[in-house]
Amino acid sequence: MADLNFELVTPEKLVRSETAYMVVVPGTEGDFGVLAGHAPFMSTVRNGELAIYRSENGEPERIAIEGGFAEVSEKGLTVLAEKAEA
């Protein structure tokens, strides 16, 4: 399976721009996982942790985020967070 293009952006800076196997986002309606090829989707984001999986069976890297939006498009996943801390 192809890698997912992922960007994490705050008002201050571009925090991450990389590829990943899967990213789990804390949406306001519940957590959702995004893989490459995911259908277009947009959601508000609640305070919580992004889980970034580099490989299918790997341990996730976690980044705390506060509020914002997530957009899945044909280009990949973009998370626009109010704050982000590794």
Phi and psi in radians as a Rosetta constraint file:
Dihedral C 1 N 2 CA 2 C 2 CIRCULARHARMONIC -1.210 0.35
Dihedral N 2 CA 2 C 2 N 3 CIRCULARHARMONIC 2.768 0.35
Dihedral C 2 N 3 CA 3 C 3 CIRCULARHARMONIC -1.396 0.35
Dihedral N 3 CA 3 C 3 N 4 CIRCULARHARMONIC 2.660 0.35
Dihedral C 3 N 4 CA 4 C 4 CIRCULARHARMONIC -1.570 0.35
Dihedral N 4 CA 4 C 4 N 5 CIRCULARHARMONIC 2.255 0.35
Dihedral C 4 N 5 CA 5 C 5 CIRCULARHARMONIC -1.402 0.35
Dihedral N 5 CA 5 C 5 N 6 CIRCULARHARMONIC 2.207 0.35
Dihedral C 5 N 6 CA 6 C 6 CIRCULARHARMONIC -2.274 0.35
Dihedral N 6 CA 6 C 6 N 7 CIRCULARHARMONIC 2.334 0.35
Dihedral C 6 N 7 CA 7 C 7 CIRCULARHARMONIC -2.296 0.35
Dihedral N 7 CA 7 C 7 N 8 CIRCULARHARMONIC 2.386 0.35
Dihedral C 7 N 8 CA 8 C 8 CIRCULARHARMONIC -2.083 0.35
Dihedral N 8 CA 8 C 8 N 9 CIRCULARHARMONIC 2.122 0.35
Dihedral C 8 N 9 CA 9 C 9 CIRCULARHARMONIC -2.235 0.35
Dihedral N 9 CA 9 C 9 N 10 CIRCULARHARMONIC 2.400 0.35
Dihedral C 9 N 10 CA 10 C 10 CIRCULARHARMONIC -2.030 0.35
Dihedral N 10 CA 10 C 10 N 11 CIRCULARHARMONIC 2.970 0.35
Dihedral C 10 N 11 CA 11 C 11 CIRCULARHARMONIC -1.026 0.35
Dihedral N 11 CA 11 C 11 N 12 CIRCULARHARMONIC -0.461 0.35
Dihedral C 11 N 12 CA 12 C 12 CIRCULARHARMONIC -1.459 0.35
Dihedral N 12 CA 12 C 12 N 13 CIRCULARHARMONIC -0.622 0.35
Dihedral C 12 N 13 CA 13 C 13 CIRCULARHARMONIC -2.915 0.35
Dihedral N 13 CA 13 C 13 N 14 CIRCULARHARMONIC 2.953 0.35
Dihedral C 13 N 14 CA 14 C 14 CIRCULARHARMONIC -1.433 0.35
Dihedral N 14 CA 14 C 14 N 15 CIRCULARHARMONIC 1.974 0.35
Dihedral C 14 N 15 CA 15 C 15 CIRCULARHARMONIC -1.440 0.35
Dihedral N 15 CA 15 C 15 N 16 CIRCULARHARMONIC -0.762 0.35
Dihedral C 15 N 16 CA 16 C 16 CIRCULARHARMONIC -2.494 0.35
Dihedral N 16 CA 16 C 16 N 17 CIRCULARHARMONIC 2.506 0.35
Dihedral C 16 N 17 CA 17 C 17 CIRCULARHARMONIC -2.565 0.35
Dihedral N 17 CA 17 C 17 N 18 CIRCULARHARMONIC 1.806 0.35
Dihedral C 17 N 18 CA 18 C 18 CIRCULARHARMONIC -2.764 0.35
Dihedral N 18 CA 18 C 18 N 19 CIRCULARHARMONIC 3.112 0.35
Dihedral C 18 N 19 CA 19 C 19 CIRCULARHARMONIC -1.864 0.35
Dihedral N 19 CA 19 C 19 N 20 CIRCULARHARMONIC 2.634 0.35
Dihedral C 19 N 20 CA 20 C 20 CIRCULARHARMONIC -2.567 0.35
Dihedral N 20 CA 20 C 20 N 21 CIRCULARHARMONIC 2.861 0.35
Dihedral C 20 N 21 CA 21 C 21 CIRCULARHARMONIC -1.318 0.35
Dihedral N 21 CA 21 C 21 N 22 CIRCULARHARMONIC -0.831 0.35
Dihedral C 21 N 22 CA 22 C 22 CIRCULARHARMONIC -2.691 0.35
Dihedral N 22 CA 22 C 22 N 23 CIRCULARHARMONIC 2.602 0.35
Dihedral C 22 N 23 CA 23 C 23 CIRCULARHARMONIC -2.239 0.35
Dihedral N 23 CA 23 C 23 N 24 CIRCULARHARMONIC 2.281 0.35
Dihedral C 23 N 24 CA 24 C 24 CIRCULARHARMONIC -1.812 0.35
Dihedral N 24 CA 24 C 24 N 25 CIRCULARHARMONIC 2.178 0.35
Dihedral C 24 N 25 CA 25 C 25 CIRCULARHARMONIC -1.949 0.35
Dihedral N 25 CA 25 C 25 N 26 CIRCULARHARMONIC 2.386 0.35
Dihedral C 25 N 26 CA 26 C 26 CIRCULARHARMONIC -1.434 0.35
Dihedral N 26 CA 26 C 26 N 27 CIRCULARHARMONIC 1.488 0.35
Dihedral C 26 N 27 CA 27 C 27 CIRCULARHARMONIC -1.317 0.35
Dihedral N 27 CA 27 C 27 N 28 CIRCULARHARMONIC 2.787 0.35
Dihedral C 27 N 28 CA 28 C 28 CIRCULARHARMONIC -1.184 0.35
Dihedral N 28 CA 28 C 28 N 29 CIRCULARHARMONIC -0.409 0.35
Dihedral C 28 N 29 CA 29 C 29 CIRCULARHARMONIC -1.681 0.35
Dihedral N 29 CA 29 C 29 N 30 CIRCULARHARMONIC 0.085 0.35
Dihedral C 29 N 30 CA 30 C 30 CIRCULARHARMONIC 2.268 0.35
Dihedral N 30 CA 30 C 30 N 31 CIRCULARHARMONIC 2.826 0.35
Dihedral C 30 N 31 CA 31 C 31 CIRCULARHARMONIC -1.182 0.35
Dihedral N 31 CA 31 C 31 N 32 CIRCULARHARMONIC 2.528 0.35
Dihedral C 31 N 32 CA 32 C 32 CIRCULARHARMONIC -2.443 0.35
Dihedral N 32 CA 32 C 32 N 33 CIRCULARHARMONIC 2.474 0.35
Dihedral C 32 N 33 CA 33 C 33 CIRCULARHARMONIC -1.727 0.35
Dihedral N 33 CA 33 C 33 N 34 CIRCULARHARMONIC 2.477 0.35
Dihedral C 33 N 34 CA 34 C 34 CIRCULARHARMONIC -2.154 0.35
Dihedral N 34 CA 34 C 34 N 35 CIRCULARHARMONIC 2.171 0.35
Dihedral C 34 N 35 CA 35 C 35 CIRCULARHARMONIC -1.955 0.35
Dihedral N 35 CA 35 C 35 N 36 CIRCULARHARMONIC 2.901 0.35
Dihedral C 35 N 36 CA 36 C 36 CIRCULARHARMONIC -0.999 0.35
Dihedral N 36 CA 36 C 36 N 37 CIRCULARHARMONIC 2.444 0.35
Dihedral C 36 N 37 CA 37 C 37 CIRCULARHARMONIC 1.484 0.35
Dihedral N 37 CA 37 C 37 N 38 CIRCULARHARMONIC 0.098 0.35
Dihedral C 37 N 38 CA 38 C 38 CIRCULARHARMONIC -1.062 0.35
Dihedral N 38 CA 38 C 38 N 39 CIRCULARHARMONIC 2.544 0.35
Dihedral C 38 N 39 CA 39 C 39 CIRCULARHARMONIC -1.092 0.35
Dihedral N 39 CA 39 C 39 N 40 CIRCULARHARMONIC 2.594 0.35
Dihedral C 39 N 40 CA 40 C 40 CIRCULARHARMONIC -0.974 0.35
Dihedral N 40 CA 40 C 40 N 41 CIRCULARHARMONIC 2.463 0.35
Dihedral C 40 N 41 CA 41 C 41 CIRCULARHARMONIC -2.824 0.35
Dihedral N 41 CA 41 C 41 N 42 CIRCULARHARMONIC 2.564 0.35
Dihedral C 41 N 42 CA 42 C 42 CIRCULARHARMONIC -2.423 0.35
Dihedral N 42 CA 42 C 42 N 43 CIRCULARHARMONIC 2.456 0.35
Dihedral C 42 N 43 CA 43 C 43 CIRCULARHARMONIC -2.622 0.35
Dihedral N 43 CA 43 C 43 N 44 CIRCULARHARMONIC 2.633 0.35
Dihedral C 43 N 44 CA 44 C 44 CIRCULARHARMONIC -1.388 0.35
Dihedral N 44 CA 44 C 44 N 45 CIRCULARHARMONIC 2.738 0.35
Dihedral C 44 N 45 CA 45 C 45 CIRCULARHARMONIC -2.072 0.35
Dihedral N 45 CA 45 C 45 N 46 CIRCULARHARMONIC 2.390 0.35
Dihedral C 45 N 46 CA 46 C 46 CIRCULARHARMONIC -1.690 0.35
Dihedral N 46 CA 46 C 46 N 47 CIRCULARHARMONIC 2.935 0.35
Dihedral C 46 N 47 CA 47 C 47 CIRCULARHARMONIC -1.077 0.35
Dihedral N 47 CA 47 C 47 N 48 CIRCULARHARMONIC 2.358 0.35
Dihedral C 47 N 48 CA 48 C 48 CIRCULARHARMONIC 2.963 0.35
Dihedral N 48 CA 48 C 48 N 49 CIRCULARHARMONIC -2.674 0.35
Dihedral C 48 N 49 CA 49 C 49 CIRCULARHARMONIC -2.175 0.35
Dihedral N 49 CA 49 C 49 N 50 CIRCULARHARMONIC 2.342 0.35
Dihedral C 49 N 50 CA 50 C 50 CIRCULARHARMONIC -1.398 0.35
Dihedral N 50 CA 50 C 50 N 51 CIRCULARHARMONIC 2.432 0.35
Dihedral C 50 N 51 CA 51 C 51 CIRCULARHARMONIC -2.011 0.35
Dihedral N 51 CA 51 C 51 N 52 CIRCULARHARMONIC 2.028 0.35
Dihedral C 51 N 52 CA 52 C 52 CIRCULARHARMONIC -1.848 0.35
Dihedral N 52 CA 52 C 52 N 53 CIRCULARHARMONIC 2.004 0.35
Dihedral C 52 N 53 CA 53 C 53 CIRCULARHARMONIC -1.733 0.35
Dihedral N 53 CA 53 C 53 N 54 CIRCULARHARMONIC 2.099 0.35
Dihedral C 53 N 54 CA 54 C 54 CIRCULARHARMONIC -1.391 0.35
Dihedral N 54 CA 54 C 54 N 55 CIRCULARHARMONIC -0.487 0.35
Dihedral C 54 N 55 CA 55 C 55 CIRCULARHARMONIC -2.456 0.35
Dihedral N 55 CA 55 C 55 N 56 CIRCULARHARMONIC 2.915 0.35
Dihedral C 55 N 56 CA 56 C 56 CIRCULARHARMONIC -1.021 0.35
Dihedral N 56 CA 56 C 56 N 57 CIRCULARHARMONIC -0.714 0.35
Dihedral C 56 N 57 CA 57 C 57 CIRCULARHARMONIC -1.894 0.35
Dihedral N 57 CA 57 C 57 N 58 CIRCULARHARMONIC 0.189 0.35
Dihedral C 57 N 58 CA 58 C 58 CIRCULARHARMONIC -1.402 0.35
Dihedral N 58 CA 58 C 58 N 59 CIRCULARHARMONIC 2.893 0.35
Dihedral C 58 N 59 CA 59 C 59 CIRCULARHARMONIC -1.391 0.35
Dihedral N 59 CA 59 C 59 N 60 CIRCULARHARMONIC 2.458 0.35
Dihedral C 59 N 60 CA 60 C 60 CIRCULARHARMONIC -1.381 0.35
Dihedral N 60 CA 60 C 60 N 61 CIRCULARHARMONIC 2.615 0.35
Dihedral C 60 N 61 CA 61 C 61 CIRCULARHARMONIC -1.587 0.35
Dihedral N 61 CA 61 C 61 N 62 CIRCULARHARMONIC 2.378 0.35
Dihedral C 61 N 62 CA 62 C 62 CIRCULARHARMONIC -1.982 0.35
Dihedral N 62 CA 62 C 62 N 63 CIRCULARHARMONIC 2.399 0.35
Dihedral C 62 N 63 CA 63 C 63 CIRCULARHARMONIC -2.260 0.35
Dihedral N 63 CA 63 C 63 N 64 CIRCULARHARMONIC 2.156 0.35
Dihedral C 63 N 64 CA 64 C 64 CIRCULARHARMONIC -1.295 0.35
Dihedral N 64 CA 64 C 64 N 65 CIRCULARHARMONIC 2.321 0.35
Dihedral C 64 N 65 CA 65 C 65 CIRCULARHARMONIC -2.289 0.35
Dihedral N 65 CA 65 C 65 N 66 CIRCULARHARMONIC 2.773 0.35
Dihedral C 65 N 66 CA 66 C 66 CIRCULARHARMONIC -2.233 0.35
Dihedral N 66 CA 66 C 66 N 67 CIRCULARHARMONIC 2.117 0.35
Dihedral C 66 N 67 CA 67 C 67 CIRCULARHARMONIC 0.883 0.35
Dihedral N 67 CA 67 C 67 N 68 CIRCULARHARMONIC 3.035 0.35
Dihedral C 67 N 68 CA 68 C 68 CIRCULARHARMONIC 2.177 0.35
Dihedral N 68 CA 68 C 68 N 69 CIRCULARHARMONIC -2.695 0.35
Dihedral C 68 N 69 CA 69 C 69 CIRCULARHARMONIC -2.391 0.35
Dihedral N 69 CA 69 C 69 N 70 CIRCULARHARMONIC 2.698 0.35
Dihedral C 69 N 70 CA 70 C 70 CIRCULARHARMONIC -2.232 0.35
Dihedral N 70 CA 70 C 70 N 71 CIRCULARHARMONIC 2.383 0.35
Dihedral C 70 N 71 CA 71 C 71 CIRCULARHARMONIC -2.252 0.35
Dihedral N 71 CA 71 C 71 N 72 CIRCULARHARMONIC 2.224 0.35
Dihedral C 71 N 72 CA 72 C 72 CIRCULARHARMONIC -1.858 0.35
Dihedral N 72 CA 72 C 72 N 73 CIRCULARHARMONIC 2.216 0.35
Dihedral C 72 N 73 CA 73 C 73 CIRCULARHARMONIC -2.380 0.35
Dihedral N 73 CA 73 C 73 N 74 CIRCULARHARMONIC -3.104 0.35
Dihedral C 73 N 74 CA 74 C 74 CIRCULARHARMONIC -1.104 0.35
Dihedral N 74 CA 74 C 74 N 75 CIRCULARHARMONIC -0.337 0.35
Dihedral C 74 N 75 CA 75 C 75 CIRCULARHARMONIC -1.431 0.35
Dihedral N 75 CA 75 C 75 N 76 CIRCULARHARMONIC -0.372 0.35
Dihedral C 75 N 76 CA 76 C 76 CIRCULARHARMONIC 2.391 0.35
Dihedral N 76 CA 76 C 76 N 77 CIRCULARHARMONIC -2.658 0.35
Dihedral C 76 N 77 CA 77 C 77 CIRCULARHARMONIC -1.948 0.35
Dihedral N 77 CA 77 C 77 N 78 CIRCULARHARMONIC 2.251 0.35
Dihedral C 77 N 78 CA 78 C 78 CIRCULARHARMONIC -2.122 0.35
Dihedral N 78 CA 78 C 78 N 79 CIRCULARHARMONIC 2.186 0.35
Dihedral C 78 N 79 CA 79 C 79 CIRCULARHARMONIC -1.930 0.35
Dihedral N 79 CA 79 C 79 N 80 CIRCULARHARMONIC 2.097 0.35
Dihedral C 79 N 80 CA 80 C 80 CIRCULARHARMONIC -1.801 0.35
Dihedral N 80 CA 80 C 80 N 81 CIRCULARHARMONIC 1.740 0.35
Dihedral C 80 N 81 CA 81 C 81 CIRCULARHARMONIC -1.821 0.35
Dihedral N 81 CA 81 C 81 N 82 CIRCULARHARMONIC 2.584 0.35
Dihedral C 81 N 82 CA 82 C 82 CIRCULARHARMONIC -1.165 0.35
Dihedral N 82 CA 82 C 82 N 83 CIRCULARHARMONIC -0.683 0.35
Dihedral C 82 N 83 CA 83 C 83 CIRCULARHARMONIC -2.535 0.35
Dihedral N 83 CA 83 C 83 N 84 CIRCULARHARMONIC 2.655 0.35
Dihedral C 83 N 84 CA 84 C 84 CIRCULARHARMONIC -2.575 0.35
Dihedral N 84 CA 84 C 84 N 85 CIRCULARHARMONIC 2.320 0.35
Dihedral C 84 N 85 CA 85 C 85 CIRCULARHARMONIC -2.379 0.35
Dihedral N 85 CA 85 C 85 N 86 CIRCULARHARMONIC 2.212 0.35
